[in-house]
Amino acid sequence: MASSFLGFSLLFLSLNAADGFKNYVVVRCVFNSTELKDIELIVSFYYNKDEIVRFSSSVGEFVGYNELGVNTAEYWNNNPAELAKMRAGKEIYCKHNIGNWYPHTLTKKVAPSLVTLRSVTPPGGKHTHMLMCSVYDFFPKHISVKWLRDGKVTTSDVTSTEELADGDWYYQIHSYLEFTPRSGEKISCMVEHISLSNPVIRDWDPSLPESERNKIAIGASGLILGLILSLAGFIYYKRKMQGRILVPTN
């Protein structure tokens, strides 16, 4: 599994701060497994939003980034008790929390809830058409989106976004293919993800442009609605007429 990230932030507000933070600490555990050797503890100390001192378990001591930070780091590095406490933090803080997170969240697999393939307006250039393949709501983020032309993977004239975080642990991605149609050619979008036992493949149907298909769908919906309203009106009229008696006039 690729590197994962877990962070915990502590904010300390100065009493005389009228316009925001003055001092705060960010504690991070960077890891790619639950093994202690694959974990790094990083503790960053900020003043006025600038990082001034950092402790990294990979370095084993404090490092300063400006005059105040250098002096502070030197003071803490000369304090054996402070260094011992920070060096023990990787096992006490990181390993404990990673052990809780890893089995419940970081090994979770969620298959894409939706894969769509549609035509979009090309930006202009040597090709007349563009397709967009969109994949939604998958986890973890690493995914493969490929384009097939007559069953063969093509990489030319292909662009793609990064995996975009939705803010709820899930991701989405959009891949684009610019092309000039060839008679009888089959174009497909293939999605591969750790949550899928088999790839998801969406085939492009070039029989009608999407705009024309939308017009037909809207027209058909309107026709059906009109027929329903006409039938309802006819039934209402028949029921009203059943209660009436026609009197002949001289």
N, C-alpha and C positions, 0 to 999 in steps of 0.2 A: 504494500500500500504506500502511496506517495506521502510525503511529509504532511503531517497534520499540525494544527495550531490550536493552542488553548491559552487563553489569557485571563488574568484577573486584575482589575484596576482598583487602586486605593486613592482617593482624592482627599487631600488635606487643605482646607481653605484657611487662609490667613484672616484674622479678625478685622484687619484694616483694609481688606481687599474690596474695593467698591466696583470693580469692573471685571471680575472673573477670578480664576485660580491664580495662586502665587506659587504653591508647592504641591506636588503630587508624585506618587510612585506607581509605576506599572510593573507588575510581576508577570512574566511569561514563561510557559513551558513549551518548548519546541521539541517534537518527537516524531518518530515513524514506527515505533513499536512500544510495548510496555516494558522492555528491557532497560535497565538503568543506563547501560552504555549508549543507548540510542536517545537519551533525553538530555536536553540542555536547559538549565535554569538561567533566565536573564532578568535582572532587576534593574530598572532604569529610574533614576531620580531626576525630576524636572523642576526647574525654577523659571517662572514666567514663560511657560510653554517650551523652554529650551532644555534639552537633555544635558545635564552637567556631569553626572557620574553614572557609571554602569558597572554592575557586577555580573560576570558570566561564569558559569560553572566550568566552561571549557578553558577559560583563562585562569580561573582560580583566585582572582583578586580584583579589587576595584580599579577602574580606569577613569580618569577625569578628562573632560572635553573643553574646559576653559580654566581660567586662573582659579576661580572659586572651586571648580570641580577637582582640579589637580591637587589643591591643598586638602580638600575633604578626603579624596581617595588616599592620599599619603597618610593622613591621620588614621583612617579606618584600617589601612593595610598594616599599620604598626600596632594594631589592637588584636592580639591573637584570639580573644574571645569572640570578637565581631566576625573575624574571618571564619572561625570554626562554625559559627551559627549560619553564615551564608552558605558555606560549603555543604552543610548538612541539609540545606533547604531542598536540594534536588530530590533527595530520597524522601524527606518528611512531607514536603508539599507536593512536588510534581508527581512522584510515583503513586502516591495515594490517590490524587485526583484523576490521573490518567487511568488508573485501575478501575475507577468508577465510570469514567466516560467511555472508554474503549469498547467494552462489550455491549453497551446500551445505545450508543450513537454512532461511533466512528466505524463500526463494522456493519452498520445498517445498509441495506441495498434496496433501492426503490426504482422500479422500472419506469420509463417515461409514460406519462399518462396520455400524451397526445403527440402524434407525429403527423405533420401536414406538409403537403407539397402543392405549391401554387405558382402561377406566373406573376411576374412583377415587371414594371417598366425598366428596361435596361438603361444604364447611364449614358449610353452612346459609345460608339466605337466600331469595331469590325464585325460585331455580332448583332443580330436583329432581335433575339429573344433572351430572356433570363428567367430562371426558375429559382424559387426560394424554398428550402427544406427547413422546417422549424421543429424543434424537439423541446418538449416542456416537462417540467416537474420530475427530474431524475436526481438520484443521489447514489454514490458519490459523484463528484463533478467530472471526472475523467470519462470521456466518451469519444467515439469515433463516428464521424458522419462522412460517408463516401458517395460519390456519384458514379453510376454505371451507365455506359452507353453500349447497348446490345450485349449486356452481361459482363462487360469489361470495365474495370476501374479506370477512371480518367482523372487526372489532376490538373490538366491545363484549363485555364479560364475559370478556376474555382477559387472563391474567397470564403472566409468564414469569420464569424465573431468568436471571441473567447467564450468559455462557459460563463454565463452571466448569473450571478446570485440573485435569487428572488427575495432574499431576506428571511426565508422561513426554512432554511436548510436545503431547499431544493434549487435546481439550476435549470436554465434554458440556453439553447444555442441555435444559431441561424446560419445556414450555409447557402451559398449562391453559385449557380452555374450559368455562365453566359455561353450561348451557342447559336448556331445557324441550323435550322431544322433540315434533316435529310429524309427523303422519302422512305417510309417503312421503319425508321429507326425507333428503338425502344430506349427510353431514358428513365432511370430509377434512382431513388435516394435510399441508401442502405445505412441503417443505424446499428451500431454494435456497442453494448454496454455490459458491465460485469453482472448486472441484474437480469440479463436476458439469456435464456438458454439457446435461442436462435436469433439471428439478426432480424430486425424489422425492416421490411422493404416496401416502399411506396412507389408505384408506377405512375408515370405521367400520361394522362389521356389527352392527346392533342386534337381530338375530334372537333372540339369547339373551343374558341378562346374563352377564358373564364368570364369575361364581361358578357359574352353572348349566353353562356350557361346561366348566369345570374338573371339576365333578362327573361330567358325562357322560364326559369323557376318562378320569378315574380309574376309573369303573365299567367302561368298555369295556376298559381295560387289565387290570383284575381278571378280567373274563370271559375274555379271551384267555388269560391266564396259567392260569386254572382249566382251560380246555379242553386246553391243552398238557400240564398235569400229569395230567389224566384219560387222555389218549391215551397218555402215557408209561407210566402204570400198567397200562393195558389190554394194551399191547405186552409189557410185562414178564410179566404174568400168562399170556398166550398162550404165550410162550417157555418158561415154567416147566412148563406143562401138557403141552407136546409131549414132554418127557422122562419122563413118568410113564406106567405101565401100570395100567389099572383092573382089579382082580380081583373078579369077582362073588362075593357072599357068599350062603350058603345061608339 
